[in-house]
Amino acid sequence: SIGVQVYIMADNDPAGEVLVTKAKVAFKEIDTKLKTITLPKKYHKEGKLKGKLIKLDPGCVKQSYIDALKERLDELHNNV
């Protein structure tokens, strides 16, 4: 209602998925659209962790990913 778009970027693990699900419900209750930014899901290819999810959280995402994301959001919202 005030011209702000809300985004959420949670960890790519099951707890992050629960957070996003609950956040969507909460924002829907206040009639505010919430957009989700999904971190990539990659899995270990070898070693004792083979096949296990490589956990990512917004605090350890590569800076290049964050920069690209900011650039795209600026384009979408005409802030270039």
C-alpha positions as CSV (number, residue, x, y, z in Angstrom):
1,S,0.0,0.0,0.0
2,I,3.0,2.3,0.4
3,G,4.7,1.3,-2.9
4,V,7.2,-1.1,-1.4
5,Q,7.8,-4.6,-2.7
6,V,8.9,-7.1,0.0
7,Y,11.4,-9.9,-0.8
8,I,12.5,-12.8,1.3
9,M,15.7,-14.9,0.8
10,A,16.0,-17.7,3.3
11,D,18.4,-20.6,3.7
12,N,18.1,-23.3,1.1
13,D,17.5,-26.0,3.7
14,P,14.2,-27.4,5.1
15,A,14.1,-24.7,7.8
16,G,14.3,-22.0,5.2
17,E,11.5,-23.6,3.3
18,V,9.3,-23.5,6.5
19,L,10.2,-19.9,7.0
20,V,9.2,-18.9,3.5
21,T,5.9,-20.9,3.8
22,K,5.0,-19.2,7.1
23,A,6.0,-15.7,5.8
24,K,3.8,-16.1,2.7
25,V,0.8,-16.9,5.0
26,A,1.6,-14.0,7.3
27,F,2.0,-11.5,4.4
28,K,-1.2,-12.7,2.7
29,E,-3.1,-12.1,5.9
30,I,-2.1,-8.4,5.7
31,D,-2.7,-8.3,2.0
32,T,0.9,-7.7,1.1
33,K,2.6,-9.5,-1.7
34,L,5.8,-11.3,-0.8
35,K,8.3,-12.3,-3.4
36,T,10.7,-15.2,-2.8
37,I,14.3,-15.2,-3.9
38,T,15.4,-18.8,-4.0
39,L,19.0,-19.7,-3.4
40,P,20.4,-22.4,-5.7
41,K,20.3,-26.0,-4.5
42,K,23.5,-27.9,-5.2
43,Y,24.6,-31.3,-3.8
44,H,28.0,-32.7,-2.9
45,K,29.3,-34.7,-5.8
46,E,31.9,-36.8,-3.9
47,G,33.3,-37.8,-0.5
48,K,31.4,-38.7,2.6
49,L,28.8,-36.0,1.9
50,K,28.0,-37.2,-1.6
51,G,24.4,-36.5,-2.4
52,K,23.8,-34.2,0.6
53,L,22.6,-30.7,0.1
54,I,25.2,-28.0,0.2
55,K,23.6,-25.6,2.6
56,L,23.6,-21.9,1.6
57,D,22.3,-19.0,3.6
58,P,22.0,-15.4,2.5
59,G,25.0,-14.5,4.7
60,C,27.4,-16.7,2.8
61,V,26.1,-16.2,-0.8
62,K,28.8,-15.2,-3.3
63,Q,29.0,-11.4,-3.7
64,S,28.6,-11.8,-7.5
65,Y,25.1,-13.4,-6.9
66,I,24.0,-10.6,-4.6
67,D,25.3,-8.0,-7.1
68,A,23.5,-9.6,-10.0
69,L,20.3,-9.8,-7.9
70,K,20.5,-6.1,-6.9
71,E,21.1,-5.2,-10.5
72,R,18.0,-7.1,-11.6
73,L,15.8,-5.7,-8.9
74,D,16.9,-2.2,-9.9
75,E,16.0,-2.9,-13.4
76,L,12.6,-4.2,-12.4
77,H,11.9,-1.2,-10.2
78,N,13.4,1.4,-12.6
79,N,16.1,2.4,-10.2
80,V,18.8,2.4,-12.8
